[in-house]
Amino acid sequence: MSALLGGHGVVAGQVLLTPYDFLHRTQYVHARETFSRLLDLGVVPVVNENDTVADDEIRFGDNDRIAALVANLIHADVLVILTDTAGLFTADPRLDGGASLIEQIAAVDEALDAAVGGAGSARGSGGMATKLAAARIAAWSGVRAVIAAADVPGVVADAIAGRAVGTEVAARPERLTSRKLWIAFAISASGRVVVDDGARRALVSDGRSLLAAGVRTVEGEFDAESAVEVVDAAGHVFAKGLVTMDAATVRAAAGRRTADLPAGSPTEVIHRDDLVVLA
């Protein structure tokens, strides 16, 4: 990469990142300042995951996700994700001759997620599903994303300029913080907390924390500070957050008012600062 860019008079600098660089505020700020300094010096950062310190449980998993999180980190205007197809299709164009290109996506929802397949070509590290997930992260960061074919002449310039190329995923008007992006899209859920309708309204409409009184049941086993999905009575996942207590403690506290909990117990099952409403 350095040799390729050097032929155009451009200096490249390798940046190795870990998930902790996005999860912890001090490391996030340090990483952002590093990128800012490199760009001020005219250096093009080439980003990779720091595999020497990442473990199997806390890692990015694919370069598309890293790219989306970096787009959030540096407040990018657009994220361009290059692949070996023209963009996102209504079906796999290799198998369905009637598949058509989806040129614009206003919002990535569960139905669209389910319609996208798994692994792509042998050359790539992930299929269209990972690219769509990365575009969704970018959109929730307030960053426009474009998924397009790498072999199209001028594709990057066209994507940046907003010309029609590939599939464009619109940016959401409200930008999530890096910490909430990480909670929503980068940490795997260790379990589920099923809540009643009153708790759902409090979380979605009022921006409240999740209290034990609103919890109906708990699914799975997890520790305190683990990520869990929040599910309504109909079984729909509408939020995700970091719990303040383990699964056994949440089960014991479910349905009880705060005043009835043992002394010293956390007042919230999930604090609103550690909760992301997805619906």
RALINTA-V199957 format. One record per helix or strand of 3 or more residues. SS is the DSSP state (H for helix, E for strand). FROM is the first residue (numbers start at 0). TO is the last residue. Records with the same first field share a line. If there is no record, write none. Layout:
SS->FROM-TO ; FROM-TO
//
This chain:
H->1-5 ; 19-22 ; 24-39 ; 62-72 ; 109-114 ; 127-139 ; 154-160 ; 177-185 ; 196-203 ; 211-213 ; 246-252 ; 257-259 ; 271-273
E->10-16 ; 42-48 ; 77-82 ; 143-148 ; 166-168 ; 190-194 ; 214-218 ; 226-230 ; 236-241 ; 274-276
//
